[in-house]
Amino acid sequence: MKEFFSKLLNGMSIGIVVSLIPNALLGEILKLLIPHFPALQHLFDITVFVMSLLPVMIGVMVGVSFKLTPIQTASVGIAAMVGSGAIQKTADGIFALNGIGIVINTGITAALTVVFVQFIGDRLKAYSILLMPTLGILVPGMIGYLILPFVKNSTGLLGVAVSNVTTLQPVLMGAIIAVIFCLIILSPISTVGVATVIMLSGIGSGAANLGIVAAGVGFAFASYKANSLGTALAHVLGSPKIQMRNFFMKPKIAFPMLITAAILGALAGMLNIQGTPYSAGFGLSGLVGPLNYINLAEGGWTSKNVMIMLSTFFILPIVLNLSLIYLFARKLKMIKAEDYKLYFE
């Protein structure tokens, strides 16, 4: 079970990051350029569309992690899309993309499909190409589709819990929400989904964003020795979800980031760092968090606001994470570089 869970999370992590990185790298830059170069709207639309392919990418990468055959891998990708909820049929009979769907249900459906295709094995022989994709839809795909509303409601309960936290004193609220979102970004649950469902805004959104910043920056520094520099940067520019497998195998590797998140979240309450429901789930990806803070701060691009933005979104996450990583690795001997190793072979 441990090996199965490890391969599943590894595949999900890769699929998530690969799908989200194009928009993360180009999204905010394109938004700034589109008013001057309208033709770039098409490129922006493509990056948004690619994000909606996340369920298929998760299914395919999970199949690759389990070393399935090409037909089996493709079947996992199809079934994952069926169970994701990323496609909805409108009243006019038009199929419309619905964001990235419910990621946790995508993972559940992919896991069920892997079990299913492994159970079938080579029993279908020459008929695999005809029957496997169809059976993948009919059995694990439809199971995923049927449980989707229940999983979605369960995710909604987390949103309700977060919403209740927003009623607390700002500094305490900021610290708790930052820690919660630091944990969510390391799970199959969508931070953007949770934030938008409860319309998390104001200081709550700013704190949530800083929690994700703490995770992205912290894991980038903690992992660069065990991985390439490009992979380390993917934690910040893409998503810390790339460490999902390692976090579930060894939760203690996130201790430095969680403490950093709590401090940054408290500062969000003290310095009135705000955001929108959309920016809450992004961290530094696409510079959505810092840019939204500046846009919402009184006075906009004043020297004071710029200093607060640079300090809370860049300088402090680096200083705090490096200090805490050193403490937990060198002094407490609780973590080591190999704990953050990513396996993309």
C-alpha angles and dihedrals in degrees: 000000000000092000091046092050091046093053092045093052092044091054092045092049093053093045092050096049095043091052097045102040099076092058092038092056099039107022103087093035091053091048089058093047101041095079088058097034107031092180088072089071088083091056091048091050090052092054089051090049091050089057089059089057088066094105092055091047091050091051093047094046091047088053090050091049090055091045093236123170118269092257092048091046092051089048091054089051092051094046092047089055091050092053097041101077089223091129123056132180114230127217088262091059093253119139110230132187113245104199116268095323124226103325096197091055089047088057093047091051092047090051092050091049093051090052090047097050091044089052091050090047113162095333091114091055110174091003094063095100090053101042110025098070091045095046089047089059095041098049118023093015094055092042088056091047092051096049092044095094092051094048090046091052090049090054088049090058089060088053090053090052091051090047090056090053090059089070092067128096108293099247094046091042091051093051094048096045092047091053092046093052091044086059096042092054088058092053134069089258117104114243089199090051094052093045096048095044091059093031091236107199142151119029091346090061093045091051092047090052092050089050089059091045089054090053096045097047094040096051091044091058095038093051106039094090092054095041139030122282090248091055090048091052090051088071089063104030094039120018139305085228084092085082093052095112094048092046094053091046093048113013092181091075088076097056095099091048094047092053090047089050092052092052094046091046091053089051089053088060093045097045097037094241106180139186144169131258087259097049095045094082102045112067111187092337106126088352086272094143101049094041092051091049091054092046092052098039118102108261095015114221098021120145090248094053092045090052091049090048094048092045099047100035100037120007102042096042088055097044096043095045095047091049094047094043088053090049095049095040105038104025106028095029090215099128138029136189093257090063088071097049113134121210113212099153 
